[in-house]
Each structure stands twice: as C-alpha cells, then as structure tokens.
Amino acid sequence: MAIALSLSPGWTDRLRRLTPGSDIGLALGVVGLLSVLILPLPTMLLDLGLALSITAAVLVLMVALFLERPLDFTSFPTLLLLTTLLRLSLNVATTRLILSHGSQGRLAAGHVVAAFGGFLMGGDVVIGLILFAILLVVNFMVITKGSGRIAEVAARFSLDAMPGKQMAIDADLSAGLIDEKIARKRRRELEEESGFYGAMDGAAKFVRGDAVAGLIITCINICGGLAIGVVQHGMAFGDAIHTFTTLTVGDGLVSQIPALLVSTAAGIVVTKGGMEGTADATLLRQLGGSPKPLGMAAGAAGVLALMPGLPALPFLALAGLAGGAAWLRHTHPPAHTADAAAPPAPLAGAEPPIAEALRIDMIRIELGYGLLNLAGGDTPRLTEQIKGLRRSIAAEMGFVLPPVRIQDNMQLSADSYVIRIKEIEAGKGELRATMLLAMDPRGGMPDLAGEATSEPAFGLPALWIAPALREEALFRGCTVVDPPSVLTTHLTEVVRDTMAELLSHAETQKLIDDLPREHQKLIADLIPGQIAVGGVQRVLQALLAERVSIRDLPTILEGIQEACGSGQRMIPTIVAHVRQRLARQLCDAHADAGGVLNLIPLSAEWEVAFAEALTGPAEERQLAMAPSRLQDFVQRLRQAFDAAAATGASPVLLSGAAIRPHVRAIVERVRPATAVLAQTEIFPRARIRTVGTIS
C-alpha cells in the first residue's frame, strides 16, 4: 500500500522559512550556537557539531580558492564570525563533558574527540601536545598574524584610494565614456570594496582570539581534569594525566584544524588583491607563463641531484618535469592577455553597424594635439571643471546637461579647439596650454608683456602671459585664468545658448519621472489627457531659450495645467501663462545686488507700432514692420541700453504681453543676453526702477 503524504501550502511556506539560508533558519542557528555555551550537549550532537565544523571549514577554504575576486565573497567576515562562534561553542561543550565525564574513559567527549586524541596522536600524549602546539603557533603566529596585517593595510589603502577612484568615475561620466547606470554600479562596487576590506580588518581579530581561547581552554582542561580526576574520582595521578591529556589534546586538535583551514581561507581572500580569475588559474598562468623561470628551476634541481649525499631520484624527477614544462611553454607560448580580451577583428570589407554611424554626440569638444594634456595626465583640470559645470547647470537651470565627450582632432592646429553641439560647430578658439590669459576688467588691453588675443567666449581683448607674470597681473587689477577655465567658460556660454536644443524628449520624460511622489497626481491629470510630453518639452525649450530656469518644474506644470484647462492649446499662449506663474522667479533672476529690478520700458508709440504691425490670425500672428522702422528701433534700443550700462545698471526691456515674443525675437538678434519681460510678468511686490525708455 502506498501512502501519499501531502502538506498544505501554509505548512510548505513555514518549512521553507526554517531551512538554512532563510531569515528564521539563520536566527535559529545563531541562537542554537549561543545555547550550546549554556546547555549541556549529548555526545551524539557533539560529534555532529564537530563534523559540521570540519566540513564547513573545508567548504570555506574551497570557496576561497575558486574565487574570481574578493568581492564575490562579501559574506566572508560574517561567516568568519559564525564559524569562530561554532568552534568556541563546541570547545565549551567538550570542556563540560571532559571535566564531568572524563574519568569514564576515552569516549567521554564523543567519538570524534577520541579519534583525534588516539589516531592522530599515535597513542603518545607528548606527540599530541607537540602537534597541538605546532598547529597553534602556525595558526596564531604565521597565518592569522599575516592575514590580519594584510587586511589592515588593504583597508587603509582602500579608504585612501576611494576619493581618487570616485573622481575617476565622475571624470569618465563627464567625458561620456560611461553612462549614469554604469557610474552608479561602479560607485556601489567601490563602496562594497571599502566595506569589505574594513570588515576583513576586524574579522581577522576573530581568528586570533579563537587561537588564544583554544590555548586557554586546553590549559583549563588539563589542570581542571587532573584536579577533578584525582580529588573527586580518586584516579591515580598517572591515569588522570593520560586520560584528561588525551581528551584535551584531541579536543584541541579538533578545534585547531578547522581554525587553521578557515585562517588559510582568510589569508587567500585578503591576499588575492588584484588577481584576476581563480587562484589556481592565476598561479598556473603566472608561475608557468614564461619558459625562463621554469628552465632555471629545472637546472637548479639537476645540480642538486648531482650533489653527493642528496637523493638523486626526487630532484631528477622535478628537473624533468620543470624542463618539460619550459620546453612546452617555449614551443607553444601563451596568447597575450590583451589579444585574448580584444574583440574579434571585423571581416575584410565588412561595414560597421549602421546604428553606430547614426549616433551623434550631443556635446563634443575637439582638441588639437597641443591641448590634449588639459584633459589627460595626472591632473585633468578640464574634466574636473566640466564636471563642476554640469553640476552648476543642474542646480541653476534645473536641466541635466548631457555627457560631454572630449576627443582629439588631428586636423586642427595644435592650439585650437572646437565645441560641437549635435555634431555642428557652435564655437571655436585657441589656447596656449602653458600660459595664462590676462584680461583688464575695464575693457582695455593689459599693459603686460605677452601675446595679444581675444577672449573666445565674449570677444574681449586679452593677453596670453607667462605664469611668472601672474602676480604682477593680479597686482595691476587684471583677471587671470588658466586655459581649462577659458575653455570651460566658452563651453558654458555655448551651452546656455543651446540648452533648448539639448533638451530632448527623453530628457523631458526623465525630468517628469524624477519628480517627487506628491506631484505624480498632477502629472497623471495633465499628461497625456491635456497635453503630451512633446508639448511639455516645447514649453520647457521656450523657457530655456530665454535662459529661464526650469528647476521649479511643479510650478511650470501647474501653469501648463491652468492654461490647458482654460482652453489655451497653442504653445506660445501656454508659455506666456507659465511665465506669469514664474513672475517672482523672473524678477529675482534679473534684480541687481540690492534686489532692485531695473527696467527700460517701451514708449506708448512703440507699443502701438508693434501692435499695429502684427498680422494674421490670433493663433499665428506675425510681425510685419517696415525694415527702416525696425532699424530705427534697434538703434534706439542700443542707445538706451548703452546709456544704462554706463551707469553700471543691467536693465531688462519691458513691453506689453501681446507683443513681448515679437519684441524678444528682434532683441535676440542684436543683444542676446538682454531679457524681455511683459508687464504681466512683473511680480507685484518686486522693487522696480526705471533707468531709461525707448521712445
């Protein structure tokens, strides 16, 4: 009769949680180890525990031998603590049995202790004591001490090298060599490495403490056993010495052998360091990778075989093996690691994938060969400044700049560079890598010895001077910058002019997805029911085109929702409504150091002229003003702003809301940095001051 036993799903889940590797199973195991320190343990369970200790030590050693890298065994410090606790618990259990039942014979502490005390000692107590002492010295003085020292140095070096490694990751990210996902993965691995070596530094103390505890427990067992056997059980002194010493040494050997295995595993893990691959493959590759060392070893073994008094057969056998390996390696040299790791060469005539040819760099800096040291070497100032630029743009404008790729261009002259946006040239200039750029804040040419030039970002007169003249230039009130700063400043201006182009649909979606959870309801109501992501992108591009920060994205989305809810669907109309919601931000961004917003308004005549020049339907109105009238407006605009600049003010142009986009389109061509605000975009509590008018 077959009996089928089935368990309900609830019982199956309960049993699964109690198995090793689960949360409850591990907790019960640790509690069991601690209970052994207090409760007596039967000999059968003691034998099982000792067998588990030895098997676990062998398993840990094998795992350490076949590791690819130390970080693949991050649980080793915790495992080291648990195995040490297991051995100490078993030591306490065997001590209890030896002292309480040692007078009953050699099986008082179980069969495992009896076997180690009899077979491995050869029946001689002195031999057992010497063997135990040797194992203790090897474990405590050699392996554990060396592993602890290596772990300590590795932890210190790992912590010291962390800032440099983090900067290297940030530099690769800024240069576009890796993406954000890979950067996060490398940072996480760097944190794991630092934490692992720090934990190994502390975990090495467990093994040293275990060795000391084993020595103390052995002395206690021998002295206490003699006293108990002679005084309490009336044993003869010689019998007591033989019985309790045999059991104690057997117990010491049972605990020291697993401790030695685990200590060896710890030494292998911490000494693996920069080895690639498993230990066996690495050692074989490095010891037998060259025929010369093998040949020298074969020759040395052959010389030793010919020396009188030494056995010839072992040395001749080793000489033959080493010589054969040297000959084999000489005739069949190993392939170079770099060749093996290199991707297979494309077939003759094969074309690269079309997708690779279609990819473009959003931002790219091309350097002449004389400027390559700005982005390389031990101090790559350019990459560090680009990283800072991306951070400042994100904080100021709310826009995450795409990675900047830096590459050489042999077609450029040695001191030239080109800034490209989407593969199209957006700026270029020349630098002197070993000199400094000096500029006079008053606008003239500095009165110093040097090479006259123009600052590439703003076209100001400047001078390339030798580094030795830096202090003199500063004393004369000049602004002195190094070549990486000059290039970064130029890149900043180019980026500010092209931010609208750099904001892609994917970047817009990412900005929306990264908003906090409390704004997700607003997004769900707005997108895609009232406006698509593409519409939001066009609104943000319109703001960035006028250098308006989009960092307050929730307010912008609220403005879009209000405009769409009132029936406004045209992007210019939505942008105008959003700008009204950002009135306080716009006024604060253009206020001077005293918090005053300087204005140059259009006169009523120009307001009427622009309004009458608008033609077409309301949704697609265009400006159709006579060229002579436009030229007159541009001339009056320049006069008004030049007069304001002479007083040290940086005003904005004020116009009516209906004509503001069209006025901005004209002003952008002659004064790109001049802001144009509508009257409805002036914050009610803003402090304003009129410094001129366009009449």
C-alpha positions, 0 to 999 in steps of 0.5 A, a space after each residue: 500500500 502506498 501512502 501519499 503524504 501531502 502538506 498544505 501550502 501554509 505548512 510548505 511556506 513555514 518549512 521553507 522559512 526554517 531551512 538554512 539560508 532563510 531569515 528564521 533558519 539563520 536566527 535559529 542557528 545563531 541562537 542554537 550556537 549561543 545555547 550550546 555555551 549554556 546547555 549541556 550537549 549529548 555526545 551524539 550532537 557533539 560529534 555532529 557539531 564537530 563534523 559540521 565544523 570540519 566540513 564547513 571549514 573545508 567548504 570555506 577554504 574551497 570557496 576561497 580558492 575558486 574565487 574570481 575576486 574578493 568581492 564575490 565573497 562579501 559574506 566572508 567576515 560574517 561567516 568568519 564570525 559564525 564559524 569562530 562562534 561554532 568552534 568556541 561553542 563546541 570547545 565549551 561543550 567538550 570542556 563540560 563533558 571532559 571535566 564531568 565525564 572524563 574519568 569514564 574513559 576515552 569516549 567521554 567527549 564523543 567519538 570524534 574527540 577520541 579519534 583525534 586524541 588516539 589516531 592522530 596522536 599515535 597513542 603518545 600524549 607528548 606527540 599530541 601536545 607537540 602537534 597541538 602546539 605546532 598547529 597553534 603557533 602556525 595558526 596564531 603566529 604565521 597565518 592569522 598574524 599575516 592575514 590580519 596585517 594584510 587586511 589592515 593595510 588593504 583597508 587603509 589603502 582602500 579608504 585612501 584610494 576611494 576619493 581618487 577612484 570616485 573622481 575617476 568615475 565622475 571624470 569618465 561620466 563627464 567625458 561620456 565614456 560611461 553612462 549614469 547606470 554604469 557610474 552608479 554600479 561602479 560607485 556601489 562596487 567601490 563602496 562594497 570594496 571599502 566595506 569589505 576590506 574594513 570588515 576583513 580588518 576586524 574579522 581577522 581579530 576573530 581568528 586570533 582570539 579563537 587561537 588564544 581561547 583554544 590555548 586557554 581552554 586546553 590549559 583549563 582542561 588539563 589542570 581542571 581534569 587532573 584536579 577533578 580526576 584525582 580529588 573527586 574520582 580518586 584516579 591515580 595521578 598517572 591515569 588522570 594525566 593520560 586520560 584528561 591529556 588525551 581528551 584535551 589534546 584531541 579536543 584541541 586538535 579538533 578545534 585547531 584544524 578547522 581554525 587553521 583551514 578557515 585562517 588559510 581561507 582568510 589569508 587567500 581572500 585578503 591576499 588575492 588583491 588584484 588577481 584576476 580569475 581563480 587562484 589556481 588559474 592565476 598561479 598556473 598562468 603566472 608561475 608557468 607563463 614564461 619558459 625562463 623561470 621554469 628552465 632555471 628551476 629545472 637546472 637548479 634541481 639537476 645540480 642538486 641531484 648531482 650533489 653527493 649525499 642528496 637523493 638523486 631520484 626526487 630532484 631528477 624527477 622535478 628537473 624533468 618535469 620543470 624542463 618539460 614544462 619550459 620546453 612546452 611553454 617555449 614551443 607553444 607560448 601563451 596568447 597575450 592577455 590583451 589579444 585574448 580580451 580584444 574583440 574579434 577583428 571585423 571581416 575584410 570589407 565588412 561595414 560597421 553597424 549602421 546604428 553606430 554611424 547614426 549616433 551623434 554626440 550631443 556635446 563634443 569638444 575637439 582638441 588639437 594635439 597641443 591641448 590634449 594634456 588639459 584633459 589627460 595626465 595626472 591632473 585633468 583640470 578640464 574634466 574636473 571643471 566640466 564636471 563642476 559645470 554640469 553640476 552648476 547647470 543642474 542646480 541653476 537651470 534645473 536641466 541635466 546637461 548631457 555627457 560631454 565627450 572630449 576627443 582629439 582632432 588631428 586636423 586642427 592646429 595644435 592650439 585650437 579647439 572646437 565645441 560641437 553641439 549635435 555634431 555642428 560647430 557652435 564655437 571655436 578658439 585657441 589656447 596656449 596650454 602653458 600660459 595664462 590669459 590676462 584680461 583688464 576688467 575695464 575693457 582695455 588691453 593689459 599693459 603686460 608683456 605677452 601675446 595679444 588675443 581675444 577672449 573666445 567666449 565674449 570677444 574681449 581683448 586679452 593677453 596670453 602671459 607667462 605664469 611668472 607674470 601672474 602676480 604682477 597681473 593680479 597686482 595691476 587689477 587684471 583677471 587671470 585664468 588658466 586655459 581649462 577655465 577659458 575653455 570651460 567658460 566658452 563651453 558654458 556660454 555655448 551651452 546656455 545658448 543651446 540648452 533648448 536644443 539639448 533638451 530632448 524628449 527623453 530628457 523631458 520624460 526623465 525630468 517628469 519621472 524624477 519628480 517627487 511622489 506628491 506631484 505624480 497626481 498632477 502629472 497623471 491629470 495633465 499628461 497625456 489627457 491635456 497635453 503630451 510630453 512633446 508639448 511639455 518639452 516645447 514649453 520647457 525649450 521656450 523657457 530655456 531659450 530665454 535662459 529661464 530656469 526650469 528647476 521649479 518644474 511643479 510650478 511650470 506644470 501647474 501653469 501648463 495645467 491652468 492654461 490647458 484647462 482654460 482652453 489655451 492649446 497653442 504653445 506660445 499662449 501656454 508659455 506666456 501663462 507659465 511665465 506669469 506663474 514664474 513672475 517672482 522667479 523672473 524678477 529675482 533672476 534679473 534684480 541687481 545686488 540690492 534686489 532692485 529690478 531695473 527696467 527700460 520700458 517701451 514708449 506708448 508709440 512703440 507699443 502701438 507700432 508693434 501692435 499695429 504691425 502684427 498680422 494674421 490670425 490670433 493663433 499665428 500672428 506675425 510681425 510685419 514692420 517696415 525694415 527702416 522702422 525696425 532699424 530705427 528701433 534697434 538703434 534706439 534700443 542700443 542707445 538706451 541700453 548703452 546709456 544704462 550700462 554706463 551707469 553700471 545698471 543691467 536693465 531688462 526691456 519691458 513691453 506689453 504681453 501681446 507683443 513681448 515674443 515679437 519684441 524678444 525675437 528682434 532683441 535676440 538678434 542684436 543683444 542676446 543676453 538682454 531679457 524681455 519681460 511683459 508687464 504681466 510678468 512683473 511680480 507685484 511686490 518686486 522693487 522696480 526702477 526705471 533707468 531709461 525708455 525707448 521712445 
